[in-house]
Amino acid sequence: MLRIRACTILVALGIGTGAMAREIVPFSSEAQPGTVVVKTQERRLYLVLGDGRAIRYPVAVGRPGKQWEGSTQVAGKHISPAWSPPEEVRLDNPRLPEVIAGGLPSNPMGPRALTLAGGEYAIHGTNRPNSIGTFASYGCIRMYNEDILDLFERVHVGTPVVVMREMPRRPRTAGERTRL
């Protein structure tokens, strides 16, 4: 049985931010076609198609203090992955078992996982779909199960992944004007 050490799912309090279904959208970027770009503040994942377009998926991202940014690549593709909670997660949730088998309703990885090189993070499905569109994980990128199934078929081991933490725009002061 495959064991993946990845982030956990926290119970999201309240209702999500109105995450929408995946769609093809205009996308301006220097990223090459086939690159996965995650925009943390938007809580969206983009698969760059080229010609100024991308598939945009709603996602859940790391909660405050658990977010990260940088470039990596898909290191593995896993079907019905088992989940072993990392030490940090076990400290917060000591009742968790050592391993939750793939396919069980309590497994937070969902039906597919794309593990990322250089750490314990993954892009994966979820057993908490109401968390999509929120800041809820220990650092993983969480997708609706139907969306991870779609993305899983579109990427391969070695696909570049870029995670960006854009800063919110600076609020205007009373004297500044907005151009219309």
VENBEL-V934551 format. One record per run of one state. SS is the DSSP state (a for helix, b for strand, c for the rest). FROM is the first residue (numbers start at 1). LEN is the number of residues. If there is no record, write none. Layout:
# VENBEL-V934551
<<SS/FROM/LEN> <SS/FROM/LEN>>
This chain:
# VENBEL-V934551
<<c/1/2> <b/3/4> <c/7/2> <b/9/1> <c/10/13> <b/23/4> <c/27/9> <b/36/4> <c/40/4> <b/44/7> <c/51/2> <b/53/10> <c/63/7> <b/70/10> <c/80/2> <b/82/4> <c/86/1> <a/87/6> <c/93/7> <b/100/1> <c/101/11> <b/112/5> <c/117/5> <b/122/3> <c/125/4> <a/129/3> <c/132/3> <b/135/3> <c/138/3> <b/141/3> <c/144/1> <a/145/10> <c/155/5> <b/160/5> <c/165/16>>
